[in-house]
Amino acid sequence: MDQGFKSDVALLQAVRMDISADVTTGGRLAHAWQDLSRGASLWRLGLTLGWLDIKLRYRGSLLGPFWLTISTAVWIGAMGTLYSVLFHTNLHGYLPFLALSLVLWTALSQLVTDACTTFLQSEATIRSVRMPYFVYAIRVVVRSIITLLVVFALFGTWPGGEVLMCLPGLAMWVVDAFATCLLLGAVCARFRDIPPIVGSVMQIAFFITPIMWRPEQLGEHGWWLPLNPFNALLDVVRQPLLGAPISHTMWAAAFAYTGLFCLFSLALFTRVRGRLAFWM
């Protein structure tokens, strides 16, 4: 009991020294970059933790993460048939768009949900071990990538050489994933009411983003689609996989949203990094 109390006191004193150093030397940004670089050097640890999370999540399950693939397939079959009738569109041409959109959106939505608990799920580790916070972000991103690969294994297509155009989009997704983990992980560690709000926002985003419906169905009213960051990020990956070109507007919007989001995430993480241990 006394030993545990002393370790907690030592941890709080160490964190307090970090905060004092940040305030007196103005080195918050330097400490944040140091955290990112040290965390990146421990990528093997993050990879191991992410894989361990997958094994523990589906422990005792016969099919493991393939249950997510089966549920997605059933959802696509049911919704594809229904919406092709409602939209009076050809099922053969609509189903690939719907399948790919739902697979990508499922991965994106799951990532955002998991990002809210980036630091909360590692509360015991943060309180007992001094480790770069970026390692916990790697853990969440690796877990999401593994899940996406498992789900996409059933629905993936290879339309041709144009599929290579999705690689920059996927790289953009990885960068955004780390930024999301650092941002939402820190905010949700301080304000525990944020995760339900994030869930509600993602539900709204699902209906206003071209997933169940095609962008061309809006006609002249689709001028606002580049203002939807989810649509831009989906398009830079979805369109090459469908064998369709990506408009310069969508590329510009995706790069702009990624840049602004990463800057905002870095600024917030830089400001609150020294206080995260107090919020656990």
KOLBA-814273 format. One line per 10 residues: number of its first residue (from 1); their letters; for each residue z, x, y of N, C-alpha, C. Coordinates in Angstrom, 2 decimals, always signed. Example, Ala and Ser with C-alpha at 12.3 -4.5 7.8 and 13.67 -1.06 7.14 Angstrom:
1	AS	+7.80,+13.19,-5.69,+7.80,+12.30,-4.50,+7.80,+13.20,-3.30 | +7.08,+12.85,-2.25,+7.14,+13.67,-1.06,+7.87,+12.90,+0.03 $
***
This chain:
1	MDQGFKSDVA	+0.00,+0.84,-1.20,+0.00,+0.00,+0.00,+0.00,+0.87,+1.25 | +0.93,+1.88,+1.26,+1.01,+2.77,+2.41,-0.24,+3.63,+2.52 | -0.76,+4.04,+1.36,-1.97,+4.88,+1.37,-3.15,+4.12,+1.94 | -3.30,+2.84,+1.53,-4.39,+2.03,+2.06,-4.25,+1.80,+3.54 | -3.02,+1.58,+4.00,-2.79,+1.38,+5.44,-3.15,+2.63,+6.23 | -2.77,+3.81,+5.68,-3.07,+5.05,+6.37,-4.58,+5.29,+6.44 | -5.29,+4.93,+5.36,-6.74,+5.12,+5.39,-7.40,+4.22,+6.42 | -6.90,+2.98,+6.55,-7.44,+2.07,+7.56,-7.18,+2.59,+8.96 | -5.98,+3.11,+9.17,-5.63,+3.67,+10.48,-6.52,+4.87,+10.79 | -6.73,+5.73,+9.79,-7.58,+6.90,+10.01,-9.01,+6.49,+10.34 $
11	LLQAVRMDIS	-9.52,+5.44,+9.67,-10.87,+4.96,+9.94,-10.97,+4.42,+11.36 | -9.99,+3.63,+11.77,-10.01,+3.05,+13.11,-9.90,+4.14,+14.17 | -9.10,+5.16,+13.91,-9.00,+6.26,+14.87,-10.31,+7.02,+14.99 | -10.97,+7.21,+13.85,-12.26,+7.91,+13.88,-13.30,+7.12,+14.65 | -13.31,+5.80,+14.42,-14.25,+4.95,+15.15,-13.93,+4.95,+16.63 | -12.63,+4.94,+16.95,-12.22,+4.94,+18.36,-12.66,+6.23,+19.04 | -12.60,+7.34,+18.30,-13.07,+8.61,+18.86,-14.56,+8.56,+19.12 | -15.33,+7.90,+18.21,-16.77,+7.76,+18.43,-17.05,+6.96,+19.68 | -16.30,+5.84,+19.86,-16.51,+5.00,+21.03,-16.18,+5.76,+22.29 | -15.06,+6.53,+22.28,-14.68,+7.30,+23.46,-15.73,+8.33,+23.81 $
21	ADVTTGGRLA	-16.28,+8.97,+22.75,-17.32,+9.97,+23.00,-18.55,+9.34,+23.59 | -18.90,+8.13,+23.09,-20.06,+7.44,+23.62,-19.88,+7.10,+25.08 | -18.69,+6.64,+25.45,-18.45,+6.20,+26.81,-18.38,+7.38,+27.76 | -17.70,+8.46,+27.35,-17.48,+9.57,+28.26,-18.73,+10.45,+28.40 | -19.48,+10.64,+27.33,-20.64,+11.53,+27.39,-21.94,+10.79,+27.59 | -21.90,+9.47,+27.48,-23.15,+8.72,+27.62,-24.10,+8.97,+26.48 | -23.54,+9.35,+25.31,-24.40,+9.71,+24.20,-24.60,+8.60,+23.18 | -24.57,+7.34,+23.63,-24.76,+6.24,+22.68,-26.10,+6.32,+21.98 | -27.14,+6.57,+22.75,-28.48,+6.64,+22.15,-28.59,+7.79,+21.17 | -27.98,+8.93,+21.54,-28.03,+10.08,+20.64,-27.31,+9.78,+19.33 $
31	HAWQDLSRGA	-26.17,+9.10,+19.42,-25.43,+8.74,+18.21,-26.22,+7.74,+17.37 | -26.92,+6.81,+18.02,-27.72,+5.83,+17.29,-28.87,+6.51,+16.56 | -29.57,+7.43,+17.23,-30.66,+8.15,+16.59,-30.15,+9.02,+15.45 | -28.96,+9.60,+15.64,-28.36,+10.39,+14.57,-28.05,+9.52,+13.36 | -27.58,+8.30,+13.61,-27.31,+7.37,+12.52,-28.59,+7.03,+11.77 | -29.67,+6.78,+12.51,-30.95,+6.44,+11.87,-31.50,+7.61,+11.07 | -31.43,+8.81,+11.61,-31.98,+9.96,+10.91,-31.16,+10.30,+9.67 | -29.85,+10.25,+9.79,-29.01,+10.53,+8.61,-29.17,+9.44,+7.56 | -29.27,+8.20,+8.01,-29.48,+7.11,+7.06,-30.81,+7.24,+6.34 | -31.86,+7.65,+7.08,-33.18,+7.83,+6.45,-33.15,+8.95,+5.41 $
41	SLWRLGLTLG	-32.33,+9.99,+5.65,-32.23,+11.08,+4.67,-31.52,+10.65,+3.41 | -30.77,+9.53,+3.49,-30.08,+8.99,+2.32,-30.86,+7.82,+1.71 | -32.18,+7.86,+1.78,-33.00,+6.74,+1.32,-32.83,+6.50,-0.19 | -32.54,+7.55,-0.94,-32.34,+7.35,-2.39,-31.11,+6.50,-2.65 | -30.07,+6.68,-1.85,-28.87,+5.85,-1.99,-29.18,+4.40,-1.65 | -29.92,+4.17,-0.57,-30.30,+2.81,-0.21,-31.16,+2.17,-1.27 | -32.09,+2.94,-1.86,-32.94,+2.43,-2.93,-32.12,+2.04,-4.15 | -31.15,+2.87,-4.50,-30.29,+2.58,-5.65,-29.45,+1.33,-5.40 | -28.90,+1.20,-4.20,-28.08,+0.03,-3.88,-28.92,-1.25,-3.90 | -30.14,-1.18,-3.37,-31.01,-2.36,-3.39,-31.37,-2.78,-4.79 $
51	WLDIKLRYRG	-31.70,-1.82,-5.65,-32.03,-2.13,-7.04,-30.81,-2.68,-7.78 | -29.63,-2.13,-7.47,-28.40,-2.64,-8.09,-28.13,-4.08,-7.68 | -28.42,-4.42,-6.42,-28.24,-5.80,-5.97,-29.13,-6.76,-6.76 | -30.37,-6.35,-7.03,-31.28,-7.19,-7.81,-30.74,-7.38,-9.22 | -30.25,-6.33,-9.83,-29.72,-6.43,-11.19,-28.48,-7.31,-11.25 | -27.62,-7.19,-10.24,-26.40,-8.01,-10.24,-26.71,-9.47,-9.93 | -27.69,-9.71,-9.05,-28.03,-11.08,-8.68,-28.56,-11.86,-9.87 | -29.34,-11.21,-10.73,-29.95,-11.90,-11.87,-29.33,-11.47,-13.20 | -28.09,-11.00,-13.15,-27.41,-10.59,-14.37,-27.19,-11.81,-15.27 | -27.56,-11.66,-16.52,-27.42,-12.76,-17.47,-28.58,-13.73,-17.47 $
61	SLLGPFWLTI	-29.55,-13.53,-16.57,-30.72,-14.41,-16.51,-31.80,-13.89,-17.45 | -32.49,-14.80,-18.11,-33.52,-14.41,-19.07,-34.76,-13.85,-18.37 | -35.20,-14.54,-17.31,-36.42,-14.13,-16.61,-36.14,-13.37,-15.32 | -34.90,-13.37,-14.87,-34.56,-12.62,-13.67,-35.28,-13.15,-12.44 | -35.79,-12.24,-11.59,-36.47,-12.67,-10.37,-37.76,-13.45,-10.60 | -38.26,-13.46,-11.85,-39.47,-14.24,-12.12,-39.21,-15.74,-12.01 | -37.94,-16.15,-11.99,-37.64,-17.56,-11.72,-38.14,-17.94,-10.34 | -38.04,-17.00,-9.38,-38.55,-17.26,-8.04,-40.07,-17.43,-8.07 | -40.74,-16.65,-8.92,-42.18,-16.79,-9.06,-42.55,-18.15,-9.63 | -41.79,-18.60,-10.63,-42.08,-19.89,-11.26,-41.86,-21.04,-10.28 $
71	STAVWIGAMG	-40.75,-20.98,-9.53,-40.49,-22.05,-8.56,-41.54,-22.08,-7.46 | -42.00,-20.89,-7.04,-43.05,-20.83,-6.02,-44.36,-21.40,-6.56 | -44.66,-21.13,-7.83,-45.88,-21.65,-8.44,-45.84,-23.17,-8.52 | -44.70,-23.72,-8.91,-44.57,-25.18,-8.98,-44.72,-25.79,-7.59 | -44.10,-25.18,-6.60,-44.18,-25.65,-5.21,-45.62,-25.63,-4.72 | -46.34,-24.55,-5.01,-47.73,-24.43,-4.57,-48.59,-25.49,-5.25 | -48.41,-25.68,-6.55,-49.20,-26.68,-7.25,-48.98,-28.08,-6.72 | -47.72,-28.44,-6.47,-47.42,-29.79,-5.98,-47.90,-29.98,-4.55 | -47.54,-29.04,-3.66,-47.90,-29.19,-2.26,-49.40,-29.01,-2.04 | -50.03,-28.14,-2.82,-51.47,-27.93,-2.67,-52.25,-29.20,-2.98 $
81	TLYSVLFHTN	-51.88,-29.86,-4.05,-52.56,-31.10,-4.41,-52.33,-32.18,-3.36 | -51.08,-32.31,-2.90,-50.75,-33.36,-1.93,-51.44,-33.12,-0.59 | -51.31,-31.91,-0.04,-51.83,-31.65,+1.30,-53.35,-31.56,+1.32 | -53.97,-31.19,+0.22,-55.43,-31.21,+0.19,-55.96,-32.63,+0.34 | -55.22,-33.61,-0.19,-55.59,-35.01,-0.02,-55.30,-35.49,+1.39 | -54.12,-35.11,+1.93,-53.75,-35.55,+3.27,-54.69,-34.97,+4.33 | -55.08,-33.70,+4.14,-55.94,-33.03,+5.12,-57.42,-33.21,+4.83 | -57.73,-33.91,+3.72,-59.13,-34.14,+3.34,-59.90,-32.82,+3.24 | -59.31,-31.86,+2.54,-59.92,-30.55,+2.41,-60.14,-30.21,+0.95 | -61.02,-29.26,+0.69,-61.33,-28.85,-0.67,-60.17,-28.05,-1.26 $
91	LHGYLPFLAL	-59.65,-28.48,-2.39,-58.51,-27.82,-3.01,-58.83,-26.38,-3.40 | -60.06,-26.13,-3.84,-60.45,-24.78,-4.26,-60.35,-23.78,-3.11 | -60.69,-24.21,-1.90,-60.61,-23.32,-0.75,-59.25,-23.31,-0.09 | -58.49,-24.41,-0.26,-57.20,-24.53,+0.41,-56.08,-23.86,-0.38 | -56.16,-23.88,-1.71,-55.07,-23.40,-2.55,-54.80,-21.90,-2.37 | -55.82,-21.01,-2.32,-55.50,-19.59,-2.09,-54.78,-19.35,-0.77 | -55.21,-20.06,+0.30,-54.54,-19.92,+1.59,-53.09,-20.36,+1.50 | -52.84,-21.50,+0.86,-51.48,-22.02,+0.74,-50.62,-21.11,-0.11 | -51.16,-20.64,-1.24,-50.38,-19.79,-2.14,-49.96,-18.50,-1.45 | -50.92,-17.83,-0.79,-50.61,-16.57,-0.13,-49.64,-16.79,+1.03 $
101	SLVLWTALSQ	-49.83,-17.86,+1.78,-48.95,-18.13,+2.92,-47.53,-18.38,+2.46 | -47.36,-19.16,+1.39,-46.02,-19.47,+0.91,-45.33,-18.23,+0.32 | -46.08,-17.40,-0.38,-45.49,-16.19,-0.94,-45.00,-15.27,+0.18 | -45.83,-15.06,+1.19,-45.46,-14.19,+2.30,-44.31,-14.80,+3.10 | -44.35,-16.12,+3.33,-43.29,-16.74,+4.11,-41.96,-16.71,+3.34 | -42.01,-16.89,+2.04,-40.78,-16.83,+1.23,-40.12,-15.46,+1.37 | -40.93,-14.41,+1.31,-40.39,-13.06,+1.47,-39.84,-12.85,+2.87 | -40.56,-13.33,+3.88,-40.13,-13.16,+5.26,-38.84,-13.93,+5.53 | -38.78,-15.17,+5.08,-37.59,-15.99,+5.29,-36.38,-15.42,+4.56 | -36.58,-14.94,+3.33,-35.48,-14.36,+2.57,-34.96,-13.10,+3.23 $
111	LVTDACTTFL	-35.88,-12.31,+3.79,-35.47,-11.10,+4.49,-34.59,-11.42,+5.68 | -35.01,-12.40,+6.49,-34.23,-12.78,+7.67,-32.85,-13.29,+7.26 | -32.79,-14.08,+6.19,-31.51,-14.58,+5.71,-30.60,-13.45,+5.25 | -31.16,-12.52,+4.47,-30.36,-11.40,+3.99,-29.95,-10.45,+5.11 | -30.79,-10.36,+6.15,-30.48,-9.47,+7.26,-29.20,-9.88,+7.98 | -28.89,-11.17,+7.94,-27.67,-11.65,+8.61,-26.42,-11.07,+7.97 | -26.49,-10.69,+6.70,-25.32,-10.17,+6.00,-25.46,-8.68,+5.70 | -26.29,-7.98,+6.48,-26.54,-6.56,+6.23,-25.24,-5.77,+6.19 | -24.37,-6.00,+7.16,-23.11,-5.27,+7.22,-21.95,-6.05,+6.62 | -22.01,-7.36,+6.69,-20.92,-8.17,+6.15,-20.78,-8.01,+4.65 $
121	QSEATIRSVR	-21.89,-7.89,+3.92,-21.81,-7.76,+2.47,-21.26,-6.39,+2.06 | -21.25,-5.44,+2.98,-20.73,-4.10,+2.69,-19.44,-3.84,+3.46 | -18.70,-4.89,+3.72,-17.49,-4.76,+4.53,-16.50,-3.76,+3.93 | -16.27,-3.85,+2.63,-15.31,-2.95,+1.99,-15.76,-1.50,+2.10 | -17.05,-1.26,+1.93,-17.57,+0.10,+2.01,-17.47,+0.64,+3.43 | -17.80,-0.17,+4.41,-17.74,+0.26,+5.80,-16.32,+0.60,+6.22 | -15.35,-0.14,+5.71,-13.96,+0.08,+6.07,-13.36,+1.29,+5.35 | -13.99,+1.74,+4.28,-13.38,+2.82,+3.50,-14.17,+4.11,+3.49 | -15.48,+4.04,+3.77,-16.34,+5.23,+3.71,-17.13,+5.34,+5.00 | -17.16,+6.53,+5.55,-17.98,+6.76,+6.75,-19.39,+7.10,+6.30 $
131	MPYFVYAIRV	-20.31,+6.20,+6.56,-21.69,+6.35,+6.11,-22.60,+5.77,+7.19 | -23.79,+6.34,+7.38,-24.70,+5.78,+8.40,-24.99,+4.31,+8.14 | -24.97,+3.53,+9.20,-25.22,+2.09,+9.06,-26.65,+1.81,+8.61 | -27.54,+2.74,+8.87,-28.94,+2.53,+8.51,-29.12,+2.44,+7.00 | -28.20,+3.02,+6.23,-28.28,+2.94,+4.78,-28.20,+1.49,+4.32 | -27.35,+0.69,+4.99,-27.20,-0.71,+4.60,-28.47,-1.50,+4.92 | -29.17,-1.10,+5.99,-30.45,-1.74,+6.30,-31.50,-1.39,+5.24 | -31.51,-0.13,+4.79,-32.42,+0.26,+3.71,-32.14,-0.56,+2.46 | -30.88,-0.80,+2.18,-30.49,-1.57,+1.01,-31.11,-2.96,+1.03 | -31.03,-3.63,+2.17,-31.56,-4.99,+2.29,-33.09,-4.98,+2.21 $
141	VVRSIITLLV	-33.73,-4.04,+2.89,-35.19,-3.98,+2.91,-35.74,-3.70,+1.50 | -35.12,-2.76,+0.80,-35.56,-2.44,-0.57,-35.43,-3.67,-1.47 | -34.33,-4.40,-1.33,-34.13,-5.61,-2.13,-35.22,-6.64,-1.84 | -35.59,-6.79,-0.59,-36.61,-7.76,-0.22,-37.99,-7.33,-0.72 | -38.28,-6.02,-0.65,-39.58,-5.52,-1.12,-39.72,-5.73,-2.62 | -38.66,-5.46,-3.37,-38.72,-5.66,-4.82,-38.98,-7.12,-5.15 | -38.28,-8.01,-4.45,-38.48,-9.44,-4.68,-39.90,-9.86,-4.35 | -40.46,-9.35,-3.24,-41.82,-9.68,-2.85,-42.82,-9.20,-3.90 | -42.63,-8.00,-4.40,-43.55,-7.47,-5.41,-43.52,-8.29,-6.69 | -42.33,-8.73,-7.07,-42.22,-9.54,-8.29,-42.94,-10.87,-8.11 $
151	VFALFGTWPG	-42.70,-11.53,-6.95,-43.34,-12.82,-6.70,-44.84,-12.66,-6.54 | -45.25,-11.62,-5.83,-46.67,-11.42,-5.54,-47.46,-11.00,-6.77 | -46.76,-10.52,-7.81,-47.44,-10.08,-9.02,-48.26,-11.20,-9.64 | -47.82,-12.43,-9.46,-48.53,-13.57,-10.06,-49.66,-14.06,-9.17 | -49.47,-13.96,-7.84,-50.42,-14.56,-6.92,-51.32,-13.55,-6.22 | -51.10,-12.27,-6.46,-51.88,-11.27,-5.76,-53.35,-11.33,-6.10 | -54.20,-11.06,-5.11,-55.64,-11.02,-5.31,-56.19,-9.72,-4.74 | -57.38,-9.35,-5.17,-58.04,-8.15,-4.66,-59.47,-8.51,-4.30 | -59.67,-9.03,-3.09,-60.99,-9.49,-2.71,-62.00,-8.38,-2.48 | -61.55,-7.14,-2.35,-62.47,-6.06,-2.09,-61.82,-4.99,-1.24 $
161	GEVLMCLPGL	-62.67,-4.10,-0.68,-62.14,-3.02,+0.14,-61.42,-3.48,+1.38 | -61.70,-4.72,+1.83,-61.05,-5.22,+3.03,-59.55,-5.39,+2.86 | -59.09,-5.43,+1.60,-57.66,-5.61,+1.37,-56.87,-4.42,+1.92 | -57.52,-3.25,+2.05,-56.84,-2.09,+2.60,-56.43,-2.32,+4.05 | -57.07,-3.29,+4.71,-56.72,-3.58,+6.09,-55.33,-4.20,+6.22 | -54.76,-4.65,+5.11,-53.43,-5.24,+5.18,-52.34,-4.17,+5.20 | -52.68,-2.91,+4.88,-51.68,-1.85,+4.84,-51.02,-1.62,+6.20 | -51.79,-1.57,+7.32,-51.10,-1.46,+8.61,-50.18,-2.65,+8.88 | -50.60,-3.84,+8.46,-49.75,-5.01,+8.64,-48.47,-4.91,+7.82 | -48.58,-4.42,+6.58,-47.39,-4.26,+5.74,-46.46,-3.19,+6.32 $
171	AMWVVDAFAT	-47.04,-2.11,+6.86,-46.21,-1.09,+7.51,-45.47,-1.68,+8.72 | -46.16,-2.55,+9.45,-45.53,-3.23,+10.58,-44.38,-4.12,+10.11 | -44.59,-4.77,+8.96,-43.53,-5.61,+8.39,-42.30,-4.78,+8.04 | -42.50,-3.60,+7.48,-41.36,-2.74,+7.11,-40.58,-2.32,+8.35 | -41.29,-1.94,+9.41,-40.62,-1.56,+10.66,-39.83,-2.74,+11.21 | -40.46,-3.92,+11.23,-39.77,-5.11,+11.72,-38.57,-5.47,+10.84 | -38.69,-5.21,+9.53,-37.59,-5.52,+8.62,-36.36,-4.69,+8.95 | -36.54,-3.39,+9.21,-35.40,-2.55,+9.58,-34.81,-3.00,+10.92 | -35.67,-3.32,+11.86,-35.19,-3.79,+13.16,-34.42,-5.10,+13.02 | -34.90,-5.99,+12.16,-34.21,-7.26,+11.93,-32.83,-7.05,+11.32 $
181	CLLLGAVCAR	-32.73,-6.14,+10.37,-31.44,-5.88,+9.72,-30.44,-5.32,+10.71 | -30.87,-4.38,+11.55,-29.95,-3.80,+12.52,-29.53,-4.82,+13.57 | -30.47,-5.65,+14.00,-30.17,-6.63,+15.05,-29.31,-7.77,+14.53 | -29.81,-8.49,+13.52,-29.06,-9.63,+13.00,-27.79,-9.20,+12.29 | -27.83,-8.04,+11.63,-26.63,-7.56,+10.96,-25.50,-7.33,+11.94 | -25.81,-6.74,+13.11,-24.79,-6.48,+14.11,-24.32,-7.77,+14.79 | -25.26,-8.63,+15.15,-24.90,-9.88,+15.84,-24.07,-10.78,+14.93 | -24.46,-10.90,+13.66,-23.74,-11.77,+12.73,-22.39,-11.20,+12.34 | -22.24,-9.87,+12.43,-20.92,-9.29,+12.19,-19.94,-9.67,+13.30 | -20.45,-9.85,+14.50,-19.59,-10.23,+15.63,-19.41,-11.73,+15.72 $
191	FRDIPPIVGS	-20.48,-12.49,+15.53,-20.43,-13.95,+15.66,-20.83,-14.56,+14.31 | -19.87,-15.09,+13.59,-20.11,-15.58,+12.24,-20.83,-16.93,+12.22 | -21.06,-17.55,+13.37,-21.79,-18.82,+13.42,-23.30,-18.62,+13.53 | -23.75,-17.38,+13.64,-25.17,-17.12,+13.84,-26.01,-17.42,+12.60 | -25.59,-17.09,+11.37,-26.45,-17.35,+10.20,-26.94,-18.79,+10.07 | -26.09,-19.83,+10.26,-26.65,-21.19,+10.20,-27.68,-21.46,+11.29 | -27.49,-20.87,+12.45,-28.46,-21.04,+13.54,-29.79,-20.39,+13.16 | -29.71,-19.21,+12.57,-30.92,-18.51,+12.13,-31.65,-19.33,+11.09 | -30.89,-19.94,+10.15,-31.51,-20.78,+9.13,-32.24,-21.96,+9.74 | -31.67,-22.59,+10.75,-32.32,-23.72,+11.41,-33.58,-23.28,+12.14 $
201	VMQIAFFITP	-33.52,-22.12,+12.79,-34.69,-21.60,+13.50,-35.83,-21.31,+12.53 | -35.51,-20.77,+11.36,-36.54,-20.47,+10.37,-37.17,-21.75,+9.82 | -36.39,-22.81,+9.69,-36.95,-24.08,+9.25,-37.95,-24.63,+10.27 | -37.59,-24.54,+11.54,-38.50,-24.99,+12.60,-39.76,-24.12,+12.62 | -39.57,-22.81,+12.48,-40.70,-21.89,+12.49,-41.66,-22.16,+11.34 | -41.13,-22.62,+10.21,-41.98,-22.91,+9.04,-42.99,-24.01,+9.36 | -42.56,-25.01,+10.12,-43.44,-26.15,+10.39,-44.41,-25.89,+11.54 | -44.05,-25.00,+12.47,-44.95,-24.73,+13.60,-45.83,-23.52,+13.35 | -45.72,-22.91,+12.18,-46.55,-21.77,+11.81,-47.59,-22.22,+10.79 | -48.84,-21.76,+10.89,-49.88,-22.15,+9.93,-49.58,-21.66,+8.51 $
211	IMWRPEQLGE	-48.85,-22.45,+7.78,-48.54,-22.15,+6.38,-49.04,-23.28,+5.49 | -48.58,-24.49,+5.80,-49.05,-25.66,+5.07,-50.37,-26.17,+5.63 | -50.70,-25.77,+6.83,-51.95,-26.20,+7.47,-52.68,-24.98,+8.01 | -54.00,-25.13,+8.18,-54.84,-24.03,+8.66,-54.89,-24.01,+10.18 | -55.03,-22.82,+10.79,-55.08,-22.74,+12.25,-56.25,-23.52,+12.85 | -57.40,-23.55,+12.16,-58.57,-24.23,+12.72,-58.40,-25.74,+12.79 | -57.39,-26.28,+12.12,-57.16,-27.71,+12.18,-56.66,-28.15,+13.56 | -56.14,-27.20,+14.34,-55.67,-27.53,+15.69,-56.83,-27.64,+16.68 | -57.94,-27.03,+16.34,-59.10,-27.09,+17.22,-58.81,-26.41,+18.55 | -59.15,-27.08,+19.63,-58.94,-26.51,+20.97,-57.48,-26.47,+21.37 $
221	HGWWLPLNPF	-56.62,-27.13,+20.61,-55.19,-27.14,+20.91,-54.47,-25.94,+20.30 | -55.21,-25.05,+19.65,-54.58,-23.90,+19.01,-54.45,-22.69,+19.90 | -54.58,-22.86,+21.22,-54.51,-21.73,+22.14,-53.13,-21.06,+22.14 | -52.09,-21.80,+21.72,-50.74,-21.27,+21.78,-50.35,-20.48,+20.54 | -51.21,-20.44,+19.51,-50.86,-19.75,+18.27,-50.53,-18.27,+18.46 | -51.24,-17.51,+19.32,-50.82,-16.11,+19.53,-49.42,-15.97,+20.11 | -48.88,-17.05,+20.70,-47.53,-17.00,+21.24,-46.47,-17.13,+20.16 | -46.90,-17.47,+18.94,-45.98,-17.59,+17.81,-45.92,-16.25,+17.08 | -44.82,-15.51,+17.19,-44.76,-14.18,+16.55,-44.89,-14.24,+15.04 | -44.41,-15.30,+14.41,-44.51,-15.41,+12.96,-45.97,-15.54,+12.53 $
231	NALLDVVRQP	-46.76,-16.26,+13.31,-48.17,-16.42,+12.97,-48.91,-15.09,+13.09 | -48.61,-14.32,+14.13,-49.27,-13.02,+14.30,-48.92,-12.07,+13.15 | -47.65,-12.03,+12.77,-47.24,-11.13,+11.69,-47.79,-11.57,+10.34 | -47.90,-12.88,+10.13,-48.50,-13.36,+8.89,-49.98,-13.04,+8.83 | -50.68,-13.21,+9.94,-52.13,-13.03,+9.95,-52.55,-11.60,+9.63 | -51.79,-10.60,+10.12,-52.21,-9.21,+9.92,-52.08,-8.79,+8.46 | -51.39,-9.58,+7.65,-51.31,-9.31,+6.21,-52.12,-10.33,+5.42 | -52.07,-11.58,+5.84,-52.71,-12.65,+5.08,-54.23,-12.61,+5.16 | -54.78,-12.40,+6.32,-56.22,-12.46,+6.49,-56.97,-11.42,+5.66 | -56.54,-10.14,+5.64,-57.24,-9.18,+4.77,-57.16,-9.55,+3.29 $
241	LLGAPISHTM	-56.02,-10.10,+2.85,-55.89,-10.49,+1.45,-56.78,-11.67,+1.10 | -57.14,-12.46,+2.11,-58.06,-13.57,+1.90,-59.51,-13.15,+2.11 | -59.71,-11.86,+2.45,-61.07,-11.38,+2.68,-61.63,-11.81,+4.01 | -60.77,-12.12,+4.99,-61.21,-12.57,+6.31,-60.82,-11.54,+7.36 | -61.60,-11.40,+8.43,-61.26,-10.44,+9.49,-60.10,-10.92,+10.34 | -59.44,-9.98,+10.99,-58.33,-10.30,+11.89,-58.82,-10.17,+13.32 | -58.54,-11.15,+14.13,-58.98,-11.12,+15.52,-58.21,-10.06,+16.30 | -58.84,-9.51,+17.33,-58.19,-8.51,+18.17,-56.97,-9.11,+18.87 | -57.03,-10.39,+19.16,-55.88,-11.04,+19.80,-54.65,-11.00,+18.92 | -54.84,-11.27,+17.62,-53.71,-11.27,+16.70,-53.17,-9.86,+16.50 $
251	WAAAFAYTGL	-54.06,-8.87,+16.44,-53.59,-7.49,+16.32,-52.76,-7.11,+17.54 | -53.27,-7.43,+18.72,-52.54,-7.09,+19.95,-51.20,-7.81,+20.01 | -51.19,-9.09,+19.63,-49.94,-9.85,+19.64,-48.94,-9.27,+18.65 | -49.40,-8.92,+17.44,-48.49,-8.38,+16.43,-47.88,-7.05,+16.88 | -48.71,-6.17,+17.45,-48.20,-4.89,+17.94,-47.23,-5.10,+19.10 | -47.54,-6.02,+19.99,-46.68,-6.27,+21.13,-45.32,-6.82,+20.69 | -45.34,-7.80,+19.79,-44.08,-8.37,+19.30,-43.26,-7.33,+18.56 | -43.92,-6.51,+17.75,-43.20,-5.48,+17.00,-42.55,-4.47,+17.94 | -43.31,-4.01,+18.93,-42.77,-3.04,+19.87,-41.58,-3.57,+20.66 | -41.72,-4.77,+21.20,-40.64,-5.36,+21.98,-39.41,-5.63,+21.12 $
261	FCLFSLALFT	-39.65,-6.12,+19.91,-38.53,-6.44,+19.02,-37.77,-5.18,+18.61 | -38.50,-4.11,+18.32,-37.85,-2.86,+17.93,-37.06,-2.26,+19.09 | -37.60,-2.32,+20.29,-36.87,-1.82,+21.46,-35.59,-2.61,+21.69 | -35.68,-3.93,+21.56,-34.50,-4.77,+21.76,-33.46,-4.50,+20.67 | -33.91,-4.35,+19.43,-33.00,-4.08,+18.33,-32.31,-2.73,+18.51 | -33.07,-1.72,+18.89,-32.49,-0.39,+19.09,-31.49,-0.41,+20.24 | -31.81,-1.11,+21.32,-30.90,-1.18,+22.46,-29.58,-1.83,+22.07 | -29.64,-2.93,+21.32,-28.41,-3.60,+20.93,-27.63,-2.76,+19.92 | -28.31,-2.17,+18.94,-27.62,-1.35,+17.95,-26.97,-0.14,+18.62 | -27.65,+0.44,+19.60,-27.09,+1.57,+20.33,-25.79,+1.18,+21.04 $
271	RVRGRLAFWM	-25.76,-0.01,+21.57,-24.59,-0.46,+22.34,-23.40,-0.81,+21.46 | -23.64,-1.41,+20.28,-22.53,-1.95,+19.48,-22.23,-1.11,+18.24 | -22.97,-0.04,+18.00,-22.78,+0.73,+16.76,-21.34,+1.18,+16.58 | -20.70,+1.64,+17.65,-19.35,+2.14,+17.55,-18.30,+1.06,+17.34 | -18.69,-0.22,+17.49,-17.72,-1.29,+17.34,-17.85,-2.05,+16.03 | -18.88,-1.74,+15.25,-19.14,-2.51,+14.03,-17.97,-2.48,+13.06 | -17.33,-1.34,+12.92,-16.21,-1.24,+11.98,-15.05,-2.13,+12.39 | -14.87,-2.35,+13.71,-13.80,-3.25,+14.19,-14.10,-4.70,+13.88 | -15.39,-5.03,+13.74,-15.79,-6.43,+13.56,-15.77,-6.84,+12.09 | -15.58,-5.91,+11.18,-15.61,-6.23,+9.77,-14.34,-6.99,+9.36 $
***
